[in-house]
Amino acid sequence: MRTSLLSLSLLAVALSPAAVSEETPPAPARLDWTASQRWIHVDTVPSEKVSVFESARVEWLRELNAHAPPLADGRALFWSADRGAVTTYFTFYPFAKWSDLTARGAMIEATNAAVGKDALSRYDDRSDAALVPPHRSEIWVVRPDFAFEADPSRPLDETTAAAAWVEFQHDRFDEYDRMTATWKTVTDALRQQHFPLTCRTFRSSYGSGDLVRLWLASDEVALRSAPTLERAVRRALGRGAGKTLAEYRRLFPTSERFVIRRRAEMSQMAP
């Protein structure tokens, strides 16, 4: 697992035009979640091995937190989705420029050296043994042009929400003007209906190329009780909703949609 997690950091060395900073990257408590990009790692674990994978992560965090100050492993924030036969885990790490990922790779190497081979091997052996494909890293770029804020006085993002619908949508970038116009019509309707879910959108620029939407809620009860986007738009637009929704589905075709939950016990964030 260590080798695969460093792969994008090595890519960053090749792509970054600037000299690599020798400064230690910020600890998880000081990461900038307003940054424009996310390093994402996807792990897939069969249901019968979920407890092995998760307990290995929790024990690894205990090892890191036993140091003063606690060590960081570059996997700050975990979300997961129970999809029946498998559970999918998404790790988030924010960054602004490629040299940040290079520094992250150096931090991981320093952490591995500090904890020692025995602790590292215990974690890798247990966690790697639980994995099945797909197992990959991606880069997601924040798309503020396709965001929606349910309540500006109580903003949510991936660090503060507890549950979300995640949607993977084909990016019809060649119809960008139509996309933005339709999105404005839809979000105006959602705003009129006081739609309770906040939307954060990313584009998987190093990965599938899809748009990735997170419809965020403060908890899973709020998520499950929220009306669908289609229902809210129909209430707002009445007879005109059908044309708008048809255009929305055409411009933002969804290939996958499922519930994900933030996993505080597996994350390494600010206390």
C-alpha positions as a LaTeX table, in Angstrom:
\begin{tabular}{lrrr}
\hline
Residue & $x$ (\AA) & $y$ (\AA) & $z$ (\AA) \\
\hline
Met1 & 0.00 & 0.00 & 0.00 \\
Arg2 & 2.83 & 2.43 & 0.76 \\
Thr3 & 4.17 & 2.19 & $-2.80$ \\
Ser4 & 0.80 & 2.78 & $-4.43$ \\
Leu5 & 0.03 & 5.73 & $-2.18$ \\
Leu6 & 3.27 & 7.43 & $-3.20$ \\
Ser7 & 2.69 & 7.03 & $-6.95$ \\
Leu8 & 0.99 & 10.36 & $-7.50$ \\
Ser9 & 3.62 & 12.12 & $-5.45$ \\
Leu10 & 6.26 & 10.76 & $-7.82$ \\
Leu11 & 4.19 & 11.99 & $-10.73$ \\
Ala12 & 4.13 & 15.42 & $-9.11$ \\
Val13 & 7.93 & 15.55 & $-9.14$ \\
Ala14 & 7.91 & 15.05 & $-12.89$ \\
Leu15 & 5.14 & 17.56 & $-13.60$ \\
Ser16 & 5.91 & 20.39 & $-11.19$ \\
Pro17 & 7.73 & 23.28 & $-12.89$ \\
Ala18 & 8.78 & 24.81 & $-9.60$ \\
Ala19 & 11.51 & 23.74 & $-7.23$ \\
Val20 & 10.25 & 21.39 & $-4.53$ \\
Ser21 & 9.91 & 22.94 & $-1.11$ \\
Glu22 & 11.90 & 21.31 & 1.65 \\
Glu23 & 9.43 & 22.45 & 4.29 \\
Thr24 & 7.47 & 19.80 & 6.14 \\
Pro25 & 3.86 & 19.86 & 4.91 \\
Pro26 & 1.18 & 20.97 & 7.37 \\
Ala27 & $-0.07$ & 18.51 & 9.94 \\
Pro28 & $-3.65$ & 17.24 & 9.41 \\
Ala29 & $-4.97$ & 19.84 & 11.83 \\
Arg30 & $-3.66$ & 22.63 & 9.58 \\
Leu31 & $-4.54$ & 21.37 & 6.11 \\
Asp32 & $-6.23$ & 23.92 & 3.86 \\
Trp33 & $-9.58$ & 22.47 & 2.85 \\
Thr34 & $-10.32$ & 25.55 & 0.73 \\
Ala35 & $-7.55$ & 24.42 & $-1.65$ \\
Ser36 & $-8.57$ & 23.85 & $-5.26$ \\
Gln37 & $-7.63$ & 20.17 & $-5.57$ \\
Arg38 & $-7.97$ & 16.86 & $-3.74$ \\
Trp39 & $-5.74$ & 13.81 & $-3.82$ \\
Ile40 & $-8.21$ & 10.92 & $-3.64$ \\
His41 & $-7.45$ & 7.30 & $-2.92$ \\
Val42 & $-10.04$ & 4.58 & $-3.51$ \\
Asp43 & $-9.91$ & 1.27 & $-1.61$ \\
Thr44 & $-12.35$ & $-1.60$ & $-2.15$ \\
Val45 & $-12.84$ & $-4.21$ & 0.57 \\
Pro46 & $-15.16$ & $-7.26$ & 0.49 \\
Ser47 & $-17.75$ & $-7.30$ & 3.26 \\
Glu48 & $-16.15$ & $-10.22$ & 5.10 \\
Lys49 & $-12.85$ & $-8.31$ & 5.47 \\
Val50 & $-14.18$ & $-4.87$ & 6.42 \\
Ser51 & $-13.49$ & $-5.40$ & 10.13 \\
Val52 & $-9.88$ & $-6.41$ & 9.35 \\
Phe53 & $-9.27$ & $-3.35$ & 7.17 \\
Glu54 & $-10.88$ & $-0.91$ & 9.59 \\
Ser55 & $-9.23$ & $-2.29$ & 12.73 \\
Ala56 & $-5.84$ & $-2.14$ & 10.97 \\
Arg57 & $-6.44$ & 1.54 & 10.22 \\
Val58 & $-7.51$ & 2.35 & 13.80 \\
Glu59 & $-4.48$ & 0.55 & 15.25 \\
Trp60 & $-2.20$ & 2.39 & 12.81 \\
Leu61 & $-3.65$ & 5.72 & 13.95 \\
Arg62 & $-2.93$ & 4.76 & 17.56 \\
Glu63 & 0.68 & 4.14 & 16.54 \\
Leu64 & 0.91 & 7.55 & 14.84 \\
Asn65 & $-0.79$ & 9.37 & 17.70 \\
Ala66 & 1.54 & 7.79 & 20.28 \\
His67 & 4.32 & 10.08 & 19.01 \\
Ala68 & 4.73 & 13.64 & 20.22 \\
Pro69 & 3.65 & 15.43 & 18.17 \\
Pro70 & 1.50 & 12.86 & 16.37 \\
Leu71 & 2.81 & 11.69 & 13.01 \\
Ala72 & 0.77 & 12.15 & 9.84 \\
Asp73 & 0.44 & 9.60 & 7.02 \\
Gly74 & $-1.12$ & 11.79 & 4.32 \\
Arg75 & $-4.55$ & 10.16 & 4.58 \\
Ala76 & $-6.35$ & 12.87 & 6.48 \\
Leu77 & $-10.02$ & 12.21 & 5.80 \\
Phe78 & $-11.92$ & 8.96 & 5.21 \\
Trp79 & $-15.40$ & 8.44 & 3.80 \\
Ser80 & $-16.92$ & 5.04 & 3.05 \\
Ala81 & $-19.88$ & 3.47 & 1.25 \\
Asp82 & $-21.43$ & 0.12 & 2.18 \\
Arg83 & $-22.37$ & $-1.29$ & $-1.22$ \\
Gly84 & $-23.46$ & $-4.76$ & $-0.17$ \\
Ala85 & $-20.79$ & $-7.21$ & $-1.28$ \\
Val86 & $-18.04$ & $-4.59$ & $-0.89$ \\
Thr87 & $-17.32$ & $-1.39$ & 1.00 \\
Thr88 & $-15.65$ & 1.44 & $-0.92$ \\
Tyr89 & $-13.37$ & 3.86 & 0.96 \\
Phe90 & $-12.45$ & 7.34 & $-0.27$ \\
Thr91 & $-9.46$ & 9.14 & 1.26 \\
Phe92 & $-9.28$ & 12.94 & 0.82 \\
Tyr93 & $-6.19$ & 15.13 & 1.02 \\
Pro94 & $-6.38$ & 18.79 & $-0.08$ \\
Phe95 & $-3.61$ & 20.51 & $-2.02$ \\
Ala96 & $-3.09$ & 23.65 & $-4.10$ \\
Lys97 & $-0.06$ & 22.82 & $-6.25$ \\
Trp98 & 1.91 & 19.78 & $-7.37$ \\
Ser99 & 4.80 & 20.51 & $-5.03$ \\
Asp100 & 2.36 & 20.01 & $-2.13$ \\
Leu101 & 1.98 & 16.38 & $-3.21$ \\
Thr102 & 5.73 & 16.01 & $-3.49$ \\
Ala103 & 6.04 & 17.30 & 0.07 \\
Arg104 & 3.29 & 14.91 & 1.13 \\
Gly105 & 5.32 & 12.01 & $-0.26$ \\
Ala106 & 8.38 & 13.13 & 1.71 \\
Met107 & 6.24 & 13.36 & 4.84 \\
Ile108 & 4.99 & 9.79 & 4.35 \\
Glu109 & 8.54 & 8.49 & 3.98 \\
Ala110 & 9.60 & 10.32 & 7.15 \\
Thr111 & 6.63 & 8.90 & 9.06 \\
Asn112 & 7.37 & 5.37 & 7.87 \\
Ala113 & 10.97 & 5.71 & 9.03 \\
Ala114 & 9.89 & 7.05 & 12.42 \\
Val115 & 7.42 & 4.26 & 13.20 \\
Gly116 & 9.79 & 1.53 & 12.10 \\
Lys117 & 9.52 & $-1.49$ & 9.84 \\
Asp118 & 7.64 & $-3.72$ & 12.30 \\
Ala119 & 4.70 & $-1.35$ & 12.83 \\
Leu120 & 4.60 & $-0.47$ & 9.14 \\
Ser121 & 4.61 & $-4.11$ & 8.10 \\
Arg122 & 1.79 & $-4.97$ & 10.52 \\
Tyr123 & $-0.38$ & $-2.23$ & 9.03 \\
Asp124 & 0.46 & $-2.98$ & 5.41 \\
Asp125 & 0.09 & $-6.74$ & 5.77 \\
Arg126 & $-3.36$ & $-6.48$ & 7.37 \\
Ser127 & $-4.76$ & $-3.69$ & 5.22 \\
Asp128 & $-3.36$ & $-4.93$ & 1.90 \\
Ala129 & $-4.65$ & $-8.44$ & 2.52 \\
Ala130 & $-8.19$ & $-7.08$ & 2.73 \\
Leu131 & $-8.16$ & $-5.23$ & $-0.61$ \\
Val132 & $-9.74$ & $-6.20$ & $-3.91$ \\
Pro133 & $-9.88$ & $-4.16$ & $-7.16$ \\
Pro134 & $-10.49$ & $-1.33$ & $-7.85$ \\
His135 & $-7.63$ & 0.22 & $-5.89$ \\
Arg136 & $-6.39$ & 3.53 & $-7.29$ \\
Ser137 & $-5.51$ & 7.18 & $-6.75$ \\
Glu138 & $-7.10$ & 10.15 & $-8.52$ \\
Ile139 & $-6.92$ & 13.94 & $-8.56$ \\
Trp140 & $-10.20$ & 15.80 & $-8.13$ \\
Val141 & $-10.40$ & 19.51 & $-8.97$ \\
Val142 & $-12.96$ & 21.66 & $-7.15$ \\
Arg143 & $-15.67$ & 23.01 & $-9.47$ \\
Pro144 & $-17.27$ & 26.02 & $-7.73$ \\
Asp145 & $-19.30$ & 26.72 & $-10.89$ \\
Phe146 & $-21.38$ & 23.62 & $-10.13$ \\
Ala147 & $-21.80$ & 24.10 & $-6.38$ \\
Phe148 & $-24.95$ & 24.75 & $-4.35$ \\
Glu149 & $-25.06$ & 26.11 & $-0.80$ \\
Ala150 & $-28.18$ & 25.00 & 1.06 \\
Asp151 & $-27.64$ & 27.34 & 4.02 \\
Pro152 & $-24.88$ & 29.95 & 3.63 \\
Ser153 & $-24.97$ & 30.60 & 7.37 \\
Arg154 & $-24.05$ & 26.95 & 8.03 \\
Pro155 & $-21.74$ & 25.88 & 5.19 \\
Leu156 & $-20.88$ & 22.21 & 4.80 \\
Asp157 & $-17.92$ & 20.55 & 3.13 \\
Glu158 & $-16.38$ & 17.09 & 3.19 \\
Thr159 & $-14.80$ & 17.77 & 6.60 \\
Thr160 & $-18.00$ & 18.85 & 8.41 \\
Ala161 & $-20.82$ & 16.88 & 6.79 \\
Ala162 & $-21.55$ & 13.41 & 8.15 \\
Ala163 & $-23.32$ & 11.82 & 5.19 \\
Ala164 & $-23.77$ & 12.42 & 1.48 \\
Trp165 & $-25.09$ & 11.15 & $-1.79$ \\
Val166 & $-22.18$ & 10.81 & $-4.21$ \\
Glu167 & $-22.92$ & 10.98 & $-7.92$ \\
Phe168 & $-20.55$ & 10.25 & $-10.81$ \\
Gln169 & $-21.58$ & 12.12 & $-13.95$ \\
His170 & $-20.13$ & 12.27 & $-17.44$ \\
Asp171 & $-18.63$ & 15.72 & $-18.06$ \\
Arg172 & $-20.05$ & 17.16 & $-21.28$ \\
Phe173 & $-17.47$ & 19.95 & $-21.28$ \\
Asp174 & $-18.14$ & 20.66 & $-24.95$ \\
Glu175 & $-21.56$ & 22.00 & $-23.90$ \\
Tyr176 & $-20.32$ & 24.07 & $-20.99$ \\
Asp177 & $-22.58$ & 27.08 & $-21.66$ \\
Arg178 & $-25.68$ & 24.88 & $-21.67$ \\
Met179 & $-24.46$ & 23.10 & $-18.55$ \\
Thr180 & $-24.03$ & 26.32 & $-16.58$ \\
Ala181 & $-27.35$ & 27.74 & $-17.76$ \\
Thr182 & $-29.23$ & 24.56 & $-16.82$ \\
Trp183 & $-27.43$ & 24.31 & $-13.49$ \\
Lys184 & $-28.48$ & 27.89 & $-12.68$ \\
Thr185 & $-32.11$ & 27.10 & $-13.47$ \\
Val186 & $-31.97$ & 23.98 & $-11.30$ \\
Thr187 & $-30.24$ & 25.65 & $-8.35$ \\
Asp188 & $-32.59$ & 28.65 & $-8.49$ \\
Ala189 & $-35.44$ & 26.15 & $-8.16$ \\
Leu190 & $-33.69$ & 24.35 & $-5.29$ \\
Arg191 & $-33.13$ & 27.64 & $-3.51$ \\
Gln192 & $-36.79$ & 28.56 & $-3.88$ \\
Gln193 & $-37.75$ & 25.24 & $-2.28$ \\
His194 & $-35.18$ & 25.61 & 0.54 \\
Phe195 & $-33.52$ & 22.38 & $-0.59$ \\
Pro196 & $-31.64$ & 21.07 & 2.47 \\
Leu197 & $-28.56$ & 19.44 & 0.88 \\
Thr198 & $-25.36$ & 21.29 & $-0.02$ \\
Cys199 & $-23.61$ & 20.29 & $-3.25$ \\
Arg200 & $-19.84$ & 20.26 & $-3.68$ \\
Thr201 & $-18.69$ & 19.30 & $-7.17$ \\
Phe202 & $-15.29$ & 18.07 & $-8.35$ \\
Arg203 & $-13.88$ & 16.91 & $-11.66$ \\
Ser204 & $-11.73$ & 13.78 & $-11.69$ \\
Ser205 & $-8.97$ & 15.31 & $-13.81$ \\
Tyr206 & $-6.47$ & 12.50 & $-13.15$ \\
Gly207 & $-8.81$ & 9.53 & $-13.24$ \\
Ser208 & $-12.17$ & 9.00 & $-14.93$ \\
Gly209 & $-12.73$ & 12.56 & $-16.14$ \\
Asp210 & $-16.18$ & 12.47 & $-14.54$ \\
Leu211 & $-17.85$ & 15.17 & $-12.52$ \\
Val212 & $-18.21$ & 13.98 & $-8.92$ \\
Arg213 & $-21.00$ & 15.53 & $-6.87$ \\
Leu214 & $-21.29$ & 15.30 & $-3.10$ \\
Trp215 & $-24.78$ & 16.17 & $-1.85$ \\
Leu216 & $-23.90$ & 16.81 & 1.78 \\
Ala217 & $-25.98$ & 16.64 & 4.96 \\
Ser218 & $-25.24$ & 17.15 & 8.63 \\
Asp219 & $-26.32$ & 13.57 & 9.37 \\
Glu220 & $-27.80$ & 10.56 & 7.64 \\
Val221 & $-31.33$ & 11.23 & 8.89 \\
Ala222 & $-31.26$ & 14.64 & 7.19 \\
Leu223 & $-29.82$ & 13.05 & 4.05 \\
Arg224 & $-32.46$ & 10.33 & 3.80 \\
Ser225 & $-35.36$ & 12.67 & 4.58 \\
Ala226 & $-34.41$ & 15.25 & 1.94 \\
Pro227 & $-36.58$ & 15.35 & $-1.20$ \\
Thr228 & $-34.99$ & 14.37 & $-4.47$ \\
Leu229 & $-33.66$ & 17.06 & $-6.78$ \\
Glu230 & $-36.34$ & 16.13 & $-9.32$ \\
Arg231 & $-39.15$ & 16.53 & $-6.80$ \\
Ala232 & $-37.88$ & 19.92 & $-5.63$ \\
Val233 & $-37.53$ & 21.20 & $-9.20$ \\
Arg234 & $-41.04$ & 20.00 & $-10.12$ \\
Arg235 & $-42.49$ & 21.79 & $-7.11$ \\
Ala236 & $-40.69$ & 25.01 & $-8.04$ \\
Leu237 & $-41.21$ & 25.03 & $-11.81$ \\
Gly238 & $-44.53$ & 23.25 & $-12.20$ \\
Arg239 & $-45.32$ & 22.38 & $-15.81$ \\
Gly240 & $-42.00$ & 23.76 & $-17.01$ \\
Ala241 & $-40.05$ & 21.30 & $-14.89$ \\
Gly242 & $-40.13$ & 18.44 & $-17.40$ \\
Lys243 & $-38.08$ & 20.25 & $-20.04$ \\
Thr244 & $-35.55$ & 21.49 & $-17.47$ \\
Leu245 & $-35.13$ & 18.06 & $-15.90$ \\
Ala246 & $-34.75$ & 16.36 & $-19.28$ \\
Glu247 & $-31.99$ & 18.82 & $-20.19$ \\
Tyr248 & $-30.36$ & 18.32 & $-16.78$ \\
Arg249 & $-30.31$ & 14.54 & $-17.23$ \\
Arg250 & $-28.90$ & 14.92 & $-20.75$ \\
Leu251 & $-26.13$ & 17.31 & $-19.72$ \\
Phe252 & $-25.29$ & 15.57 & $-16.42$ \\
Pro253 & $-25.80$ & 11.83 & $-17.11$ \\
Thr254 & $-25.27$ & 9.90 & $-13.87$ \\
Ser255 & $-23.50$ & 6.53 & $-14.02$ \\
Glu256 & $-23.42$ & 5.81 & $-10.27$ \\
Arg257 & $-25.13$ & 7.16 & $-7.17$ \\
Phe258 & $-24.85$ & 5.90 & $-3.59$ \\
Val259 & $-24.63$ & 7.03 & 0.03 \\
Ile260 & $-21.26$ & 7.66 & 1.67 \\
Arg261 & $-20.48$ & 8.41 & 5.31 \\
Arg262 & $-17.65$ & 10.34 & 6.92 \\
Arg263 & $-15.48$ & 8.07 & 9.07 \\
Ala264 & $-14.06$ & 10.18 & 11.87 \\
Glu265 & $-12.52$ & 7.17 & 13.63 \\
Met266 & $-10.44$ & 6.34 & 10.55 \\
Ser267 & $-9.45$ & 9.95 & 9.80 \\
Gln268 & $-6.60$ & 12.03 & 11.15 \\
Met269 & $-8.08$ & 15.50 & 11.49 \\
Ala270 & $-7.98$ & 18.29 & 14.06 \\
Pro271 & $-9.24$ & 17.23 & 17.51 \\
\hline
\end{tabular}
